[in-house]
Amino acid sequence: MTDIQRVALPLLEVTVGATNSAEADPVDFRFASGGIVHVPSAFATAATFVFYVNDTAVHDESYWPLYDSDGGPVQITVAAGKSYELPGALFAAKFFRIVNAAGAGDVILDLKG
């Protein structure tokens, strides 16, 4: 029987941008197969996270809003002190950033390898 190698990815503290993707920390999603975003209790009480992606071979500063197959933005509405599954539409992206028009803050990402 062949051993299956599992990749252990660390928890990441990332900054969510307030108005555009340039303010947000980039997340390397190339080796992840999903994940959870943990919104700390100190974050704004309610927020809508919009996802921006970069699919170049190397990370650069060019990020674009991600849209679903219906033409709507890929986003999740979150509340402080809760955890949420990352949208499945992100799985095709190599890098992403999170933007929240209500304000910047830090969240924890738990990526699954």
N, C-alpha and C positions, 0 to 999 in steps of 0.2 A: 504494500500500500504506500502511496506517495504522501509525504507530509505536505500539508497545506500551510503556506507561509501567510501569516497575518501581519498587516502593517498597523502598528500602533501610532496613531496620530495624536499630538498633544492638544490640550485645550488651548484655545487662542482667545486672547482679549483683543478685540478690535473696536476701533472707533467708527461709529455710524455718522456719516456726514449730515450736516443740517440743510444744506441747500443744493449741493451738487456732488457728483461722484469724486471730484478732486479732493474734497475734504475728508473722505472716508478711507480707511485702511484697505489695501487690496488683500484679498484672500486667495491663496493658491489652492485650487480645487482639483488639480490634475490627478491626485492620488486618492481622492475621496470618492465614496460611493453614496454619500448622503450625509446627513448631520442634523443637529439640533442647535437652535439659537436660544440661549438663556438670557432673558431680559431681567436685570437686577431690579430689586425693589426701589432703588434710588433713581431709576429712569423715569421719564415723563409717564404720567398715569395711563395715557393711551397714545398709540402711535401707529402709523402705517409705514412699514418698511418697503421701499421700492428697490428692486435689484438691478444693478448695472453690470454688464459683462464685457470681457475682453477675451477674444479667442485667438490672439496671436501666439506664435510659438514662444515668444518671450514677453514678460510683463512690460508694458509701457503705460503711458498716461491716457491712452485712448479707450474710453469706456462708453458704452451705449446702453440706453434703457432696454431691458429684456421684455419682449411681448409674448403672450401666449398665442395659441393657434387661432383664437377668436379675435386677435388684434388688441386685446387689453393688456395693460402693464402687469407684469408679474410682481405681486406684492402680497404682504400679509399684514393684517391688523393685529397688533400685540398689546398686551397690558403688562405693567410692571410686576415683577415677582413671578412670572410664568415662563414656561419653555415651549418652543414651537418647532415643528419639523420644517426643515428647509424645503422650499418648493421643488418638486420634481423637475421642473423646467430648467433648473440650474445644472442638472447632471451633465449636460452637454457642454457646459462652459469650462474653460481652463482657469480663469480668474474671475472673481466678482467683487463688487463693493455694495454696501448697503447705504441707502439715503433715506432720511426721515425729515420731511419738511417741517415738522413740529419742533425740531431741535436736535442737536448733536448729543452723543453720549457713548458710553462704552458698553458692549455686550460680550458675552462669552460664547464662542462657537465650539461645539463638540462634534468634530468631524469623524465619520466612520470610514475606515480604510478597507 
